[in-house]
Structure formats: structure tokens, C-alpha cells
């Protein structure tokens, strides 16, 4: 079976959710069910020095936790 | 210095440029005057530049009882009160950050580009003037890596429209009657009227009553400022038509609906770089037509019924270079492709896209320096002086006569437009009296999930972002007793709406943000889908207006927030709720629309 991988640069993602909607439409996924849900983590920090990322929930839980706990380390993921 | 009009002398009394014929007998009135340092006297500056002269860039000069200043001095004096500290105070910024920004810009090549934020405010044209001035004085013009460029364009669909402008079909006496056309002459460049002038004309029947409204955009009640002010107006009209892809709040006021095609159902030409692309229909659902055809068919029918200008508009001889009223999309597309010597059929069958110019020729920089074969001089810019007109005498002329947009001189606007940009504090602001009642500044703007007023009936978009949020800083949330996820009232003197509270550091203290929204699920209730959660119920469409184009206050006005016990009746929030809009359309057999036939073709 072919294995496909999504490579997403979280430093470039603006959280438009288009990948989430496209996936649902293409795979005929009903409302309330998700193959690829885009999460919003952040913004953390105090205005105006803060950051946010929009990872897919396909990202393993451990990495998501790392994101939540310290965003500036996300490049290490 | 050499490519702007800033060294030219301005008469401080009239604010107009001094012309050579005012000073020297028989001199050319179309040229400009500089102050020559060598002779300490005014001299005519020949285009493009006279090396024999040593023009002063700055200075105030007395000559025969008149006072002249250079355009640069006029600009400098306009800017002088706005020190970095003052700008930081106005903009709520850290002066150090401004300096950092200036350094990045000055290191260049750079470019300042404006989004619609400033358009949604009375100070709109001035913001655009400011960015052009900054780009220009830094020399960021037609230079690689800068934003002010003059790359050639395929020219098939200017401003995204295939329809010919056909200006000759508007008689001169009609142009003078365009609502808002005298006050806001900048609108003439888009052949537009001003919304508030239309609203006043409907309500007061002055300068004349309006009876019919044919609308071709989505939901006017979702996007017009102070939406509630339009309800008495639309109810006063005799006949309302909505020409659109699906029902919106506006449709609920309509006497007639003309269903139009979605963009995936239309054939269209797209100009992009040195290419013209044929965007082709890929499907066709339900009984709909391309709106470009509907307009032409309405006008053809008016001609049949005896309207003189509509009859002329069907006559190829009268229309000359413009296409006479078309019956099919192919006619229109072919007419647009004529300049590239192809037909729509040929483009579809293998010539898509059309490359009308080689890459290296297309990306031509420094167009202003290229020699004009007619004069042997540099081409310059498309302005009266052929220079970058940073001192905007053109704005004064526009306000007085309508030049260069109007075909004939129009009556002057109530006051002269300013030749230089200026700053205007929002009328509603945290220091104003109104802030005692409504302490928070509201701004708005779009999210990536939606586009303008569309997609609120798209299940996939609504699932991601079901209802509009109001973004509140944690400190404000505490102060006004709202918490994350709460239903929240948002109000001012213009109305009261609800939103879902999002407590976030993404917005500074003292400011709230809310996305414009309407609720297609409540169209058939008394709210008609626009009164529950629509931030445009709160926006301001009363003065001040922009002097040149009449923009009003869609951002930067005051509101108050408080906790609400529940949400509006009937609004949808859960993912499963949006099943009502899941696609179920049957694709019709042909993507080609069916054309009606006409009795009296031609004249």
C-alpha cells in the first residue's frame, strides 16, 4: 500500500483551514468527523510579543504537547 | 529631485503651481517653475530637466509681491508636527519600534502597500497618498524589488470585468446627476456613486427619488456601514431585484430574483503577468446565467421597448471600438481577445494560456527612463507634469472640475481637496465623550475562512468557524465580566448584537475585534439573518467622510461589551447543524447556458 506523507511548515501556516476543508470534501467526510483537523495553539505571551501555531491533529500527541508548552522550541520538532 | 514635482514652486495663496506664463511673457503655461540658486530667481524648468539650472529643493521665496514655496517645503511643513514621538502617541506604538521599521524600509529595496484597512476609514485617500510619497522619495519606483511598477497587462478584463466601459452611452447631463459625484469626484474613476448619497436620495427624494434597485452583489445588509439605516430605504423602493448566486438577507427584500452562475460555472479571461488565461466552466448546476449576459439582455430589452440609448448601444457603428450589446458570452470573450488575434474557441482548443510578451521584455523596470519615440525624451509618468506628483495639485483640480475622470467639467465640490495628506483623529475615540458610555475601540477585518460576505452558507467553513467571535484582551474580559466562550452583547447607539467571546492576547487592551457576519439560517425570520451577529449594525455611516471618495468609519469606533445569557434564536453552531447545506446538487447535462432569442435584433 502506498504511504503518503504531509509535510507542513508551521512557521508559514496562517491557519486558513483550507487543507482541512479540502480533505473533507475529497474524502466525503461528514460534518463533525475529521481526518485532518487544524488546531489553534496560542497565541501565547503578552501582547504584542506572542506567537501562535496551527498544527494538524495528525501531529503526534507528544509533539503537540511540546508545542503547547513552549512554542519557541517548535523548530526542534 | 529630478523625477518628482517637489522642486516646483507653489503659490502659497492659491496652493497651485506657479506657471511660467504668470512670470514671463509668452512662456509655456504647461511647464513649471523652480527657484534657481545660481541666479536667485525663478526659472522655467524644461522637461525632463535643465542642467543649466540649480533648483532649490527647499525654501520660501518672495517674488513681485507673491510668496512661493517649493513642493518639498509644502510637504515638509505638513509633516513637521508629526515627530516620531507624536506618531507613536497617535498610533499607540513604541517610538523605538517605529525607528526600527523606518530603518528596515530605508535599507531597501522596500515597498509600502496598503490593505483595505485604511479604505474602511475616512482618512483613506490620504493614507494612499502617504505611502506613494514615502515610496517615491526613497526612489522605490519601477526599481527591482519595489512595489510601484508598470508591467504591461493582457488588458482583456480590466478590474476583473469583461464588460466594455461604454462611457459614450452616458449622456453628459446624466453624469452631472450621479449621486455623490459632485462631492466625491474621486469615485468617478470607478464610475461609482457614494452609498450615503444613494441612501439620502432614497429617504429624502432629493435631489431626485430613486424607485428601482438592481443589486448584483451578495448581502448589502452584511457589508454596508450602519446596516439598520438601510432598512427604511429599501422598503421605500418600488421594485427591488437581486441578481446573485444564492439567497442572502438582501434577497428577502427583493421582488424578483435573477439566479447567476458561480465562478466554477463561468468562462472568464484572467490577465496575469505576460499571460492571458482562459478560465473555463467546469460544471453547471441549477438554472442560472452569467450575470454579464443578464445585464446585456436587460438593456437589449429596454432597446426593444424604445429606449433610445439602449437602441444605439446595439448599433456597431455607434459603439465604434466598444462591443455593441452582446447576446452570448462568446461574443464578449471574442471581442476581448481581439487584441491578441485569437478567439475564445481557439484559446480553449490548445492556445491556453496566451503568452503575449516574452518574459524578459515583460519585466521591464525603469519605464519612466525609456525614450518616447514621439518626443525623443524620457517617457516619464502618466501625469500632467510627467513627474511623480507628490505635491498633489491634481487633487485640487479634481475637486474643482472632475478632471481627469469626468468627460466634462462638473460643479466644484464644497471644499478644495487637500494637495497633501493629513491625519484625522477618529471622531469616536477613547478620549471622546462617547467613550464614557462605550469604552472599547472596535476594529474588524476578515478571517481566512471567509471571503468578504460569502461562504456563511458553506458547511465546511461554518464547521471551522460557526459564529463570529469578539476578541477581547484578558484584562478587558475581567473588567467587563465576560469569559472565553461566553455569549457577549456588543453595543453602541447604532445597535446591539451578540458574539462569542474569545479571550486572547492577540488583541491589545482597550480594543476589540469582530468579523462581519450574517446568518443564512435565519433568513426567513424577522431578523432576515442580518440583525443578530452583524458588526455592521454598529459601524458608522455618518460624517466625517473622506473628501475625495467619501469613505466612512467601518473601523475605529466605540462599543461596550457585556455578558449575555444566551445566543440569538435559531443560529447554528454544532457541526451536524450544517448538514442542511451539504452539497446535493444534480449536475445538469451541459455546461453551456441556453440563450433566449430576440424579436428586434440590431437597431
Interface residues (C-beta under 8 A of the other chain):
Chain A: X14 X15 X16 X17 X18 X20 X21 X24 X25 X30 X31 X32 X38 X43 X44 X45 X46 X47 X48 X50 X52
Chain B: X448 X449 X459 X460 X461 X463 X464 X465 X473 X504 X505 X506 X507 X508 X509 X574 X575 X576 X577 X578 X579 X582
